[in-house]
Amino acid sequence: MNKTEIGKAIEVRRKTLDITQARLAKLSGVSVHTVSNIETGGGNVTLDTLLRVAGVLGFRVEVGT
């Protein structure tokens, strides 16, 4: 998956769970701006940040080579 596809999957899951960007940011310990960047595929998000956001939403993330 590329950044845009990951961001869209996170946005869809967040909306399915009826969680606002602000609530997701608080639960994952990141800023609302960071959540927005992830969802739009923008910015340079660290793997740690992506894992925290994805974890709150119940995603399992596999990192391969």
Backbone torsions as a table, in degrees:
resi	resn	phi	psi	omega
1	MET	NA	144.8	174.9
2	ASN	-95.9	177.0	-176.2
3	LYS	-58.6	-38.9	-178.9
4	THR	-67.4	-42.5	179.5
5	GLU	-66.8	-40.4	177.3
6	ILE	-62.5	-46.1	-180.0
7	GLY	-60.4	-42.2	179.7
8	LYS	-65.6	-40.9	179.0
9	ALA	-63.1	-40.0	178.7
10	ILE	-66.5	-42.6	178.9
11	GLU	-62.5	-45.7	-179.6
12	VAL	-62.0	-45.5	-179.8
13	ARG	-63.5	-42.6	179.4
14	ARG	-60.0	-45.4	-179.8
15	LYS	-68.1	-37.1	177.5
16	THR	-61.2	-38.1	179.4
17	LEU	-83.6	-0.6	179.7
18	ASP	57.6	48.4	177.7
19	ILE	-112.8	133.2	176.5
20	THR	-76.5	162.3	174.8
21	GLN	-59.8	-38.8	-179.8
22	ALA	-63.4	-42.2	179.8
23	ARG	-67.7	-42.2	177.7
24	LEU	-62.2	-41.5	178.4
25	ALA	-60.5	-46.3	-179.2
26	LYS	-63.4	-45.8	-178.4
27	LEU	-64.6	-31.5	-177.7
28	SER	-98.3	-5.4	176.7
29	GLY	75.6	30.1	177.2
30	VAL	-125.2	174.6	179.5
31	SER	-83.9	159.4	175.5
32	VAL	-60.9	-37.3	178.4
33	HIS	-59.3	-40.6	178.6
34	THR	-65.3	-44.0	177.2
35	VAL	-59.9	-44.2	178.4
36	SER	-60.6	-44.7	178.6
37	ASN	-60.3	-43.2	179.4
38	ILE	-60.8	-47.9	-176.1
39	GLU	-64.9	-29.1	-180.0
40	THR	-95.6	-2.1	-179.5
41	GLY	75.8	16.9	-178.6
42	GLY	-98.7	173.8	176.5
43	GLY	69.0	176.9	177.0
44	ASN	-114.8	92.0	-176.7
45	VAL	-88.8	135.5	178.5
46	THR	-74.4	158.4	177.8
47	LEU	-61.5	-40.2	178.7
48	ASP	-58.1	-45.2	179.7
49	THR	-64.1	-45.3	178.9
50	LEU	-60.9	-41.2	179.4
51	LEU	-64.6	-38.5	178.9
52	ARG	-65.8	-45.8	-179.9
53	VAL	-65.2	-47.3	-179.7
54	ALA	-62.1	-38.2	-179.9
55	GLY	-63.5	-40.0	177.9
56	VAL	-61.2	-33.9	-177.9
57	LEU	-86.9	-1.6	177.6
58	GLY	86.1	14.0	177.2
59	PHE	-80.1	145.1	169.9
60	ARG	-102.4	126.9	-177.0
61	VAL	-110.4	128.1	176.1
62	GLU	-112.8	131.3	179.3
63	VAL	-108.2	118.6	-178.9
64	GLY	-117.1	171.8	178.3
65	THR	-103.4	NA	NA
